[in-house]
Amino acid sequence: MEISYTDLIGLEAITVDNKNLGKVIAIDETKQNHYFIALKKGLLKDEEFRIPATSITNISINESKLTI
C-alpha cells in the first residue's frame, strides 16, 4: 500500500529517541523538497516544527505515528 503525503496529517511525529514533536498539521509542497509541519502544544507556548519529508524513517498507521 502506497501512502501519500496527505495521509500523514494527524499522525504524531516522534523522533528516533522517542521524543514527541507533536501532531502533523500540514504539508508544505511549495518548494522542490516537501516538508511537513508538526505542531506541539505546550502549557505556555506552542511550537511548530518544519521537517523535511525525506527524514521519515518509519510510518505506522496502526499506531498513528510517524518516526523521523
Secondary structure, 3 states (H helix, E strand, C coil): CCCCHHHHCCCEEECCCCCEEEEEEEEECCCCCCEEEEEEECCCCEEEEEEEHHHCCEEECCCCEEEC
